[in-house]
Amino acid sequence: MSDSASEKDLARLAADLARSLRDLQRELEPGRRRRLRPPSPRELLRFTDEVAIPGAILILEANVRALRLLQRAIRLADPDRSVTDGQDTPVRDRAVQLSQTTVQKLDDVLADVQDAIEGRPTDDEAERVLEEARSLRDEIDDRLAAEADADEPDPDPEASATVPVDVDAELQSIKDDLDDGDGDDGSSST
């Protein structure tokens, strides 16, 4: 490109810039400004219906939720304060009673499980049943050992056939039966 061509391009760009500046100046002149008109009643009602009222409702709902969360946090932070602020209701009383009963039963079951793991029954009848189950298991072990020692087959295969016994399942079944018996006389509450 020659110097004259670049000078022509610069002159053209400067002219475009000057024209744009004059247009902007005319737009900004005080007499030529477009006046903003106030919204019509219909536009105002439409804006209120579609934007302002739903926005206000959302803000209020968010504030209510925030206040409820704050109230719960305060109640959780103060363990001495009642959850219902002194308004005892039958539902609350029943829930407290059931939770206390459930915790007590859970403690009892855990103690029974611990005793069972350690091999200590919790009452006399359970001890008697446990001893009976142990003696049956010992008797079955003795019979199996005797059969293993015997070299000759039994003439009556049905007499020597043993039935597999799940001692733990039988003990649990007996315990369940005993627990059901306690519930019939009204001594335990479920």
KEMARLO-196207 format. One record per residue: x, y, z of N, C-alpha, C in turn. Coordinates in nm, 4 decimals, padded with zeros to 6 digits. Atoms other than C-alpha are relative to their C-alpha. Example, Ala and Ser with C-alpha at 12.3 -4.5 7.8 and 13.67 -1.06 7.14 Angstrom:
2
[[00.0890, -00.1190, 00.0000], [01.2300, -00.4500, 00.7800], [00.0900, 00.1200, 00.0000]];
[[-00.0820, -00.1190, -00.0060], [01.3670, -00.1060, 00.7140], [-00.0770, 00.1090, 00.0730]];
***
This chain:
190
[[00.0817, -00.1164, 00.0000], [00.0000, 00.0000, 00.0000], [00.0878, 00.1250, 00.0000]];
[[-00.0753, -00.1248, 00.0061], [00.1154, 00.3463, -00.0723], [-00.0408, 00.0918, 00.1134]];
[[00.0281, -00.0944, -00.1086], [00.1291, 00.6343, 00.1668], [-00.1303, 00.0756, -00.0248]];
[[00.1224, -00.0741, 00.0297], [-00.1539, 00.8101, -00.0122], [-00.1243, -00.0824, 00.0307]];
[[00.1141, 00.0858, -00.0288], [-00.3865, 00.5077, 00.0295], [-00.0245, -00.0078, 00.1498]];
[[00.0183, 00.0051, -00.1443], [-00.3213, 00.4873, 00.4024], [-00.0493, 00.1339, 00.0535]];
[[00.0482, -00.1316, -00.0413], [-00.3774, 00.8632, 00.4325], [-00.1487, 00.0145, -00.0307]];
[[00.1417, -00.0053, 00.0357], [-00.7116, 00.8250, 00.2540], [-00.0828, -00.0806, 00.1010]];
[[00.0714, 00.0827, -00.0983], [-00.8116, 00.5457, 00.4957], [-00.0097, 00.0722, 00.1337]];
[[00.0023, -00.0733, -00.1261], [-00.7144, 00.7580, 00.7941], [-00.0975, 00.1171, -00.0078]];
[[00.0922, -00.1117, 00.0161], [-00.9100, 01.0543, 00.6562], [-00.1442, -00.0485, 00.0059]];
[[00.1353, 00.0559, -00.0009], [-01.2144, 00.8360, 00.6010], [-00.0395, -00.0395, 00.1417]];
[[00.0289, 00.0388, -00.1383], [-01.1917, 00.6938, 00.9570], [-00.0217, 00.1219, 00.0887]];
[[00.0178, -00.1225, -00.0784], [-01.1534, 01.0423, 01.1041], [-00.1337, 00.0643, -00.0310]];
[[00.1303, -00.0558, 00.0374], [-01.4596, 01.1587, 00.9084], [-00.1136, -00.0799, 00.0646]];
[[00.1016, 00.0847, -00.0642], [-01.6634, 00.8605, 01.0369], [-00.0073, 00.0289, 00.1493]];
[[-00.0044, -00.0305, -00.1424], [-01.5534, 00.9367, 01.3924], [-00.0646, 00.1348, 00.0293]];
[[00.0587, -00.1330, -00.0187], [-01.6481, 01.3040, 01.3577], [-00.1514, -00.0050, -00.0186]];
[[00.1434, 00.0142, 00.0239], [-01.9900, 01.2104, 01.2162], [-00.0674, -00.0680, 00.1190]];
[[00.0568, 00.0698, -00.1165], [-02.0534, 00.9658, 01.5077], [-00.0063, 00.0916, 00.1207]];
[[-00.0006, -00.0920, -00.1128], [-01.9564, 01.2314, 01.7592], [-00.1085, 00.1064, -00.0152]];
[[00.1067, -00.0980, 00.0224], [-02.1940, 01.4864, 01.5985], [-00.1368, -00.0614, 00.0285]];
[[00.1283, 00.0676, -00.0265], [-02.4794, 01.2305, 01.6118], [-00.0235, -00.0154, 00.1504]];
[[00.0138, 00.0146, -00.1451], [-02.4124, 01.1647, 01.9783], [-00.0285, 00.1345, 00.0658]];
[[00.0205, -00.1331, -00.0568], [-02.3984, 01.5352, 02.0513], [-00.1451, 00.0442, -00.0215]];
[[00.1398, -00.0359, 00.0272], [-02.7389, 01.5881, 01.8867], [-00.0945, -00.0753, 00.0923]];
[[00.0848, 00.0807, -00.0889], [-02.8873, 01.3051, 02.0943], [00.0029, 00.0532, 00.1426]];
[[-00.0140, -00.0447, -00.1374], [-02.7583, 01.4591, 02.4147], [-00.0421, 00.1449, 00.0214]];
[[00.0449, -00.1377, -00.0150], [-02.8773, 01.8126, 02.3462], [-00.1292, 00.0028, 00.0803]];
[[00.1163, -00.0043, -00.0875], [-03.1386, 01.9191, 02.6050], [-00.1326, 00.0084, -00.0745]];
[[00.1267, -00.0133, 00.0711], [-03.4060, 02.0090, 02.3539], [-00.0373, -00.1230, -00.0793]];
[[00.0269, 00.1141, 00.0870], [-03.3759, 01.6883, 02.1578], [-00.0187, -00.1304, 00.0766]];
[[00.0165, 00.1250, -00.0773], [-03.4013, 01.4361, 02.4417], [-00.1414, -00.0519, -00.0111]];
[[00.1324, 00.0622, -00.0045], [-03.6828, 01.1912, 02.4354], [-00.0445, -00.0026, 00.1441]];
[[00.0519, 00.0000, -00.1361], [-03.8953, 01.2275, 02.7365], [-00.0539, -00.1393, 00.0319]];
[[00.0552, 00.1272, -00.0458], [-03.9739, 00.9192, 02.9362], [-00.1432, 00.0251, 00.0466]];
[[00.1389, -00.0157, -00.0406], [-04.3410, 00.8750, 02.9838], [-00.0271, -00.0908, 00.1192]];
[[00.0348, 00.0876, -00.1120], [-04.4919, 00.7343, 03.3012], [-00.0767, -00.1212, -00.0524]];
[[00.0721, 00.1192, 00.0482], [-04.6347, 00.3857, 03.2754], [-00.1513, 00.0236, 00.0065]];
[[00.1463, -00.0103, 00.0012], [-04.9981, 00.3539, 03.1891], [-00.0556, -00.0841, 00.1147]];
[[00.0580, 00.0806, -00.1087], [-05.2336, 00.2151, 03.4555], [-00.0012, -00.1496, -00.0318]];
[[00.0011, 00.1414, 00.0391], [-05.2618, -00.1078, 03.2608], [00.1384, -00.0615, 00.0153]];
[[-00.1373, 00.0487, -00.0147], [-04.8808, -00.1474, 03.2485], [00.0379, -00.0119, 00.1468]];
[[-00.0283, 00.0046, -00.1429], [-04.8582, -00.0674, 03.6183], [-00.0677, -00.1202, 00.0663]];
[[00.0711, 00.1162, -00.0547], [-05.1235, -00.3291, 03.7053], [00.0650, -00.1305, -00.0445]];
[[-00.0636, 00.1219, 00.0520], [-04.9552, -00.5871, 03.4846], [00.1323, -00.0266, 00.0716]];
[[-00.1265, 00.0148, -00.0713], [-04.6129, -00.5231, 03.6447], [-00.0242, -00.0441, 00.1446]];
[[00.0318, 00.0355, -00.1388], [-04.7683, -00.5433, 03.9932], [-00.0445, -00.1454, 00.0087]];
[[00.0531, 00.1365, -00.0022], [-04.9518, -00.8657, 03.9120], [00.1057, -00.1044, -00.0328]];
[[-00.0941, 00.1006, 00.0468], [-04.6665, -01.0441, 03.7356], [00.1341, 00.0018, 00.0720]];
[[-00.1333, -00.0098, -00.0569], [-04.3587, -00.9168, 03.9199], [-00.0014, 00.0383, 00.1472]];
[[-00.0118, -00.0553, -00.1352], [-04.4142, -00.7152, 04.2356], [-00.0619, -00.0908, 00.1060]];
[[00.0669, 00.0832, -00.1016], [-04.6658, -00.9334, 04.4225], [00.0684, -00.1360, 00.0146]];
[[-00.0727, 00.1266, -00.0187], [-04.4955, -01.2701, 04.3480], [00.1364, 00.0200, 00.0652]];
[[-00.1296, -00.0266, -00.0631], [-04.1609, -01.1152, 04.4433], [-00.0147, 00.0241, 00.1489]];
[[00.0233, -00.0259, -00.1425], [-04.3010, -00.9890, 04.7740], [-00.0360, -00.1287, 00.0735]];
[[00.0372, 00.1286, -00.0623], [-04.4540, -01.3303, 04.8460], [00.1234, -00.0863, 00.0200]];
[[-00.1221, 00.0796, -00.0132], [-04.1223, -01.5042, 04.7793], [00.0893, 00.0524, 00.1120]];
[[-00.0828, -00.0581, -00.1061], [-03.9377, -01.2638, 05.0068], [-00.0586, -00.0332, 00.1377]];
[[00.0634, 00.0308, -00.1288], [-04.1926, -01.3144, 05.2869], [00.0138, -00.1481, 00.0361]];
[[-00.0152, 00.1437, -00.0266], [-04.1826, -01.6948, 05.2512], [00.1427, -00.0327, 00.0412]];
[[-00.1404, 00.0239, -00.0363], [-03.8037, -01.6902, 05.2623], [00.0281, 00.0493, 00.1416]];
[[-00.0189, -00.0517, -00.1358], [-03.8131, -01.4753, 05.5768], [-00.0646, -00.0909, 00.1039]];
[[00.0666, 00.0916, -00.0938], [-04.0634, -01.7104, 05.7447], [00.0837, -00.1261, 00.0183]];
[[-00.0845, 00.1195, -00.0104], [-03.8435, -02.0111, 05.6650], [00.1269, 00.0282, 00.0792]];
[[-00.1216, -00.0352, -00.0733], [-03.5369, -01.8329, 05.7933], [-00.0287, 00.0157, 00.1488]];
[[00.0361, -00.0157, -00.1417], [-03.7150, -01.7412, 06.1163], [-00.0299, -00.1346, 00.0654]];
[[00.0263, 00.1340, -00.0560], [-03.8351, -02.0999, 06.1655], [00.1306, -00.0746, 00.0241]];
[[-00.1298, 00.0644, -00.0192], [-03.4817, -02.2293, 06.1147], [00.0735, 00.0602, 00.1189]];
[[-00.0622, -00.0655, -00.1143], [-03.3538, -01.9729, 06.3626], [-00.0640, -00.0474, 00.1296]];
[[00.0706, 00.0478, -00.1194], [-03.6208, -02.0814, 06.6118], [00.0442, -00.1425, 00.0342]];
[[-00.0452, 00.1377, -00.0251], [-03.5199, -02.4480, 06.5737], [00.1428, -00.0015, 00.0520]];
[[-00.1389, -00.0051, -00.0452], [-03.1537, -02.3611, 06.6136], [00.0073, 00.0466, 00.1448]];
[[00.0015, -00.0471, -00.1389], [-03.2299, -02.1706, 06.9337], [-00.0477, -00.1112, 00.0921]];
[[00.0507, 00.1100, -00.0834], [-03.4297, -02.4652, 07.0682], [00.1040, -00.1100, 00.0154]];
[[-00.1038, 00.1022, -00.0092], [-03.1496, -02.7048, 06.9853], [00.1161, 00.0459, 00.0872]];
[[-00.1113, -00.0521, -00.0788], [-02.8944, -02.4784, 07.1482], [-00.0322, 00.0053, 00.1487]];
[[00.0413, -00.0085, -00.1409], [-03.0963, -02.4630, 07.4735], [-00.0699, -00.1306, 00.0384]];
[[00.0608, 00.1303, -00.0292], [-03.1528, -02.8241, 07.5918], [-00.0976, 00.0043, 00.1178]];
[[00.0909, -00.0085, -00.1143], [-03.3313, -02.7105, 07.9105], [-00.1377, 00.0492, -00.0409]];
[[00.1265, -00.0558, 00.0461], [-03.6042, -02.5403, 07.7103], [-00.0834, -00.1091, -00.0651]];
[[00.0904, 00.0988, 00.0562], [-03.9046, -02.7499, 07.6163], [-00.0170, 00.0255, -00.1485]];
[[00.0164, -00.0126, 00.1441], [-03.9592, -02.8177, 07.2505], [-00.1262, 00.0783, -00.0332]];
[[00.1259, -00.0683, 00.0296], [-04.3153, -02.6850, 07.2699], [-00.0211, 00.1205, 00.0882]];
[[00.0076, -00.1183, -00.0852], [-04.2426, -02.3978, 07.5126], [-00.1110, -00.0113, 00.1038]];
[[00.0955, 00.0166, -00.1088], [-04.4548, -02.5383, 07.7920], [-00.1376, -00.0414, -00.0454]];
[[00.1304, 00.0414, 00.0484], [-04.7438, -02.6391, 07.5726], [-00.0008, -00.1521, -00.0093]];
[[00.0032, 00.1460, -00.0015], [-04.7776, -03.0032, 07.6764], [-00.1234, -00.0478, -00.0751]];
[[00.1103, 00.0571, 00.0764], [-04.9892, -03.2008, 07.4377], [-00.0010, -00.1495, 00.0221]];
[[00.0046, 00.1454, -00.0160], [-05.1091, -03.5588, 07.4587], [00.0913, -00.0723, -00.0980]];
[[-00.0865, 00.0639, 00.0994], [-04.9187, -03.6426, 07.1413], [00.1453, 00.0071, 00.0457]];
[[-00.1378, -00.0158, -00.0479], [-04.5948, -03.5034, 07.2852], [00.0246, -00.0911, 00.1194]];
[[-00.0162, 00.0863, -00.1168], [-04.6505, -03.6855, 07.6171], [00.0117, -00.1456, -00.0418]];
[[-00.0036, 00.1393, 00.0473], [-04.7172, -04.0122, 07.4334], [00.1329, -00.0278, -00.0711]];
[[-00.1281, 00.0184, 00.0698], [-04.4092, -03.9629, 07.2142], [00.1144, -00.0121, 00.0983]];
[[-00.1057, 00.0081, -00.1017], [-04.1906, -03.9012, 07.5189], [-00.0069, -00.1347, 00.0712]];
[[00.0166, 00.1282, -00.0689], [-04.3355, -04.2067, 07.6943], [00.0471, -00.1159, -00.0884]];
[[-00.0417, 00.1071, 00.0909], [-04.2847, -04.4266, 07.3882], [00.1509, -00.0008, -00.0204]];
[[-00.1448, -00.0029, 00.0186], [-03.9296, -04.3069, 07.3395], [00.0716, -00.0524, 00.1233]];
[[-00.0615, 00.0520, -00.1218], [-03.8471, -04.3783, 07.7043], [-00.0168, -00.1512, 00.0089]];
[[00.0247, 00.1444, -00.0012], [-04.0074, -04.7229, 07.6799], [00.0897, -00.0710, -00.1010]];
[[-00.0841, 00.0595, 00.1033], [-03.8208, -04.7948, 07.3569], [00.1457, -00.0057, 00.0436]];
[[-00.1388, -00.0016, -00.0465], [-03.4889, -04.6915, 07.5071], [00.0205, -00.1044, 00.1096]];
[[-00.0108, 00.0990, -00.1077], [-03.5542, -04.9080, 07.8157], [00.0015, -00.1421, -00.0576]];
[[00.0029, 00.1336, 00.0608], [-03.6447, -05.2100, 07.6006], [00.1292, -00.0280, -00.0756]];
[[-00.1262, 00.0165, 00.0705], [-03.3384, -05.1535, 07.3879], [00.1119, -00.0327, 00.0976]];
[[-00.1007, 00.0298, -00.1023], [-03.1231, -05.1478, 07.7019], [-00.0145, -00.1437, 00.0496]];
[[00.0229, 00.1371, -00.0466], [-03.2856, -05.4721, 07.8220], [00.0452, -00.1028, -00.1025]];
[[-00.0383, 00.0938, 00.1062], [-03.2347, -05.6445, 07.4873], [00.1518, -00.0055, -00.0129]];
[[-00.1460, -00.0005, 00.0098], [-02.8731, -05.5335, 07.4717], [00.0636, -00.0742, 00.1181]];
[[-00.0518, 00.0741, -00.1154], [-02.8160, -05.6664, 07.8236], [-00.0208, -00.1503, -00.0191]];
[[00.0256, 00.1421, 00.0264], [-02.9801, -05.9980, 07.7256], [00.0974, -00.0537, -00.1045]];
[[-00.0934, 00.0437, 00.1040], [-02.7642, -06.0180, 07.4150], [00.1402, -00.0159, 00.0587]];
[[-00.1316, 00.0092, -00.0631], [-02.4524, -05.9471, 07.6184], [00.0081, -00.1244, 00.0878]];
[[00.0014, 00.1191, -00.0855], [-02.5512, -06.2160, 07.8707], [00.0023, -00.1270, -00.0848]];
[[00.0026, 00.1177, 00.0855], [-02.6249, -06.4618, 07.5900], [00.1366, -00.0236, -00.0632]];
[[-00.1336, 00.0149, 00.0581], [-02.2875, -06.3910, 07.4296], [00.0953, -00.0592, 00.1030]];
[[-00.0876, 00.0499, -00.1056], [-02.1190, -06.4566, 07.7620], [-00.0455, -00.1338, 00.0566]];
[[00.0478, 00.1303, -00.0449], [-02.3319, -06.7693, 07.8177], [-00.0747, 00.0054, 00.1321]];
[[00.0755, -00.0121, -00.1250], [-02.5250, -06.6349, 08.1176], [-00.1456, 00.0292, -00.0315]];
[[00.1418, -00.0270, 00.0209], [-02.9032, -06.6701, 08.0994], [-00.0494, 00.1037, 00.1024]];
[[00.0483, -00.1084, -00.0857], [-03.1076, -06.3886, 08.2514], [-00.1009, -00.0457, 00.1043]];
[[00.0928, 00.0486, -00.1025], [-03.3662, -06.5959, 08.4395], [00.0119, -00.1515, 00.0149]];
[[-00.0126, 00.1432, -00.0315], [-03.4098, -06.9458, 08.5861], [-00.0525, -00.0874, -00.1127]];
[[00.0558, 00.0838, 00.1056], [-03.6317, -07.0812, 08.3107], [00.0914, -00.0008, -00.1225]];
[[-00.0926, -00.0052, 00.1127], [-03.3926, -06.9614, 08.0426], [00.1235, -00.0839, 00.0289]];
[[-00.1155, 00.0815, -00.0371], [-03.1083, -07.1252, 08.2335], [-00.0325, -00.1484, -00.0138]];
[[00.0420, 00.1398, 00.0112], [-03.3046, -07.4515, 08.2493], [-00.0068, -00.0402, -00.1476]];
[[00.0109, 00.0300, 00.1426], [-03.3788, -07.4363, 07.8742], [00.1382, -00.0094, -00.0630]];
[[-00.1360, 00.0016, 00.0524], [-03.0171, -07.3568, 07.7987], [00.0725, -00.1280, 00.0400]];
[[-00.0623, 00.1252, -00.0445], [-02.8972, -07.6518, 08.0072], [-00.0574, -00.1195, -00.0761]];
[[00.0634, 00.1092, 00.0746], [-03.1495, -07.8788, 07.8337], [00.0539, -00.0040, -00.1430]];
[[-00.0527, -00.0054, 00.1361], [-03.0291, -07.7590, 07.4931], [00.1447, -00.0483, -00.0042]];
[[-00.1393, 00.0457, -00.0035], [-02.6679, -07.8158, 07.5928], [00.0081, -00.1508, 00.0176]];
[[-00.0039, 00.1459, -00.0201], [-02.7429, -08.1672, 07.7163], [-00.0427, -00.0718, -00.1283]];
[[00.0399, 00.0603, 00.1279], [-02.9258, -08.2444, 07.3884], [00.1137, 00.0069, -00.1012]];
[[-00.1126, -00.0136, 00.0918], [-02.6307, -08.1109, 07.1924], [00.1104, -00.0998, 00.0348]];
[[-00.1016, 00.0972, -00.0415], [-02.3900, -08.3224, 07.3983], [-00.0401, -00.1414, -00.0373]];
[[00.0486, 00.1340, 00.0336], [-02.6075, -08.6292, 07.3454], [00.0141, -00.0251, -00.1507]];
[[-00.0129, 00.0138, 00.1450], [-02.6129, -08.5682, 06.9688], [00.1462, -00.0158, -00.0386]];
[[-00.1433, 00.0127, 00.0279], [-02.2355, -08.5189, 06.9664], [00.0502, -00.1396, 00.0363]];
[[-00.0405, 00.1348, -00.0407], [-02.1922, -08.8469, 07.1569], [-00.0468, -00.1040, -00.1008]];
[[00.0524, 00.0959, 00.0977], [-02.4148, -09.0342, 06.9119], [00.0783, 00.0082, -00.1307]];
[[-00.0775, -00.0140, 00.1242], [-02.2291, -08.8894, 06.6135], [00.1395, -00.0592, 00.0151]];
[[-00.1321, 00.0552, -00.0248], [-01.8972, -08.9826, 06.7695], [-00.0057, -00.1524, 00.0029]];
[[00.0145, 00.1454, -00.0063], [-02.0246, -09.3351, 06.8401], [-00.0191, -00.0586, -00.1395]];
[[00.0212, 00.0483, 00.1356], [-02.1400, -09.3735, 06.4814], [00.1283, 00.0074, -00.0817]];
[[-00.1254, -00.0121, 00.0732], [-01.8081, -09.2490, 06.3488], [00.0967, -00.1096, 00.0414]];
[[-00.0884, 00.1050, -00.0474], [-01.6291, -09.5064, 06.5652], [-00.0431, -00.1381, -00.0486]];
[[00.0504, 00.1325, 00.0425], [-01.8502, -09.7918, 06.4511], [00.0411, -00.0251, -00.1447]];
[[-00.0462, 00.0317, 00.1351], [-01.6999, -09.9663, 06.1501], [-00.1102, -00.0624, -00.0832]];
[[00.1012, 00.0683, 00.0780], [-02.0054, -10.1656, 06.0495], [-00.1241, 00.0869, -00.0126]];
[[00.1205, -00.0803, 00.0219], [-02.3107, -10.0064, 05.8995], [-00.1152, -00.0524, 00.0834]];
[[00.1189, 00.0343, -00.0780], [-02.6348, -10.0035, 06.0917], [-00.0951, -00.0799, -00.0873]];
[[00.0969, 00.0734, 00.0813], [-02.8939, -10.2581, 05.9826], [-00.1218, 00.0871, -00.0314]];
[[00.1173, -00.0843, 00.0216], [-03.1676, -09.9938, 06.0154], [00.0479, 00.1434, -00.0271]];
[[-00.0544, -00.1323, 00.0295], [-03.0578, -09.6753, 05.8320], [-00.0872, 00.1140, 00.0541]];
[[00.0870, -00.1053, -00.0524], [-03.3623, -09.4768, 05.9504], [00.0244, 00.0237, 00.1481]];
[[-00.0246, -00.0141, -00.1431], [-03.2764, -09.5414, 06.3153], [00.1265, 00.0817, 00.0251]];
[[-00.1254, -00.0723, -00.0225], [-02.9262, -09.3995, 06.2746], [00.0009, 00.1382, -00.0664]];
[[00.0027, -00.1300, 00.0679], [-03.0284, -09.1022, 06.0572], [-00.0257, 00.1095, 00.1028]];
[[00.0169, -00.1090, -00.0952], [-02.9869, -08.7835, 06.2501], [-00.0612, 00.1196, -00.0711]];
[[00.0626, -00.1204, 00.0534], [-03.1868, -08.4725, 06.1994], [00.0859, 00.1176, 00.0442]];
[[-00.0820, -00.1155, -00.0411], [-02.9761, -08.1576, 06.1925], [-00.0843, 00.0952, 00.0858]];
[[00.0702, -00.0880, -00.0933], [-03.0721, -07.9324, 06.4817], [00.0774, 00.1312, 00.0107]];
[[-00.0589, -00.1322, -00.0170], [-03.0044, -07.5617, 06.4865], [-00.0317, 00.0448, 00.1425]];
[[00.0217, -00.0257, -00.1422], [-02.9617, -07.5089, 06.8587], [-00.0318, 00.1469, 00.0234]];
[[00.0240, -00.1436, -00.0194], [-02.9471, -07.1301, 06.8354], [-00.1407, 00.0389, -00.0419]];
[[00.1352, -00.0314, 00.0456], [-03.2693, -07.1175, 06.6361], [-00.1032, -00.0535, 00.0984]];
[[00.0920, 00.0574, -00.0986], [-03.4414, -07.3476, 06.8838], [-00.0037, 00.0835, 00.1262]];
[[-00.0043, -00.0851, -00.1196], [-03.3233, -07.1318, 07.1758], [-00.0749, 00.1305, -00.0235]];
[[00.0697, -00.1250, 00.0307], [-03.4512, -06.8199, 07.0033], [-00.1505, -00.0229, -00.0042]];
[[00.1419, 00.0325, 00.0058], [-03.7865, -06.9890, 06.9373], [-00.0585, -00.0148, 00.1402]];
[[00.0469, 00.0169, -00.1384], [-03.8182, -07.0876, 07.3040], [-00.0050, 00.1348, 00.0696]];
[[-00.0015, -00.1337, -00.0620], [-03.7217, -06.7354, 07.4127], [-00.1175, 00.0824, -00.0496]];
[[00.1141, -00.0731, 00.0553], [-03.9830, -06.5884, 07.1771], [-00.1305, -00.0484, 00.0621]];
[[00.1203, 00.0545, -00.0623], [-04.2460, -06.8249, 07.3192], [-00.0144, 00.0510, 00.1424]];
[[00.0055, -00.0500, -00.1376], [-04.1533, -06.7180, 07.6716], [-00.0353, 00.1478, 00.0027]];
[[00.0311, -00.1433, 00.0070], [-04.1651, -06.3507, 07.5746], [-00.1465, 00.0220, -00.0337]];
[[00.1410, -00.0115, 00.0351], [-04.5094, -06.3993, 07.4159], [-00.0874, -00.0348, 00.1200]];
[[00.0749, 00.0380, -00.1196], [-04.6287, -06.5662, 07.7354], [-00.0020, 00.1122, 00.1015]];
[[-00.0033, -00.1131, -00.0926], [-04.5184, -06.2637, 07.9399], [-00.0960, 00.1089, -00.0452]];
[[00.0880, -00.1042, 00.0516], [-04.7186, -06.0300, 07.7154], [-00.1452, -00.0322, 00.0199]];
[[00.1400, 00.0372, -00.0151], [-05.0430, -06.2298, 07.7630], [-00.0562, 00.0381, 00.1354]];
[[00.0523, -00.0283, -00.1338], [-05.0686, -06.1646, 08.1381], [00.0009, 00.1492, 00.0312]];
[[00.0038, -00.1446, -00.0176], [-05.0281, -05.7866, 08.0924], [00.1177, 00.0537, 00.0760]];
[[-00.1132, -00.0483, -00.0771], [-04.6957, -05.7657, 08.2740], [00.0954, 00.0831, -00.0831]];
[[-00.0872, -00.0825, 00.0830], [-04.5172, -05.6120, 07.9771], [-00.0868, 00.0824, -00.0934]];
[[00.0770, -00.0875, 00.0884], [-04.6351, -05.3218, 07.7649], [00.0749, 00.0140, -00.1299]];
[[-00.0619, -00.0146, 00.1308], [-04.5695, -05.3081, 07.3921], [-00.0600, 00.1166, -00.0728]];
***
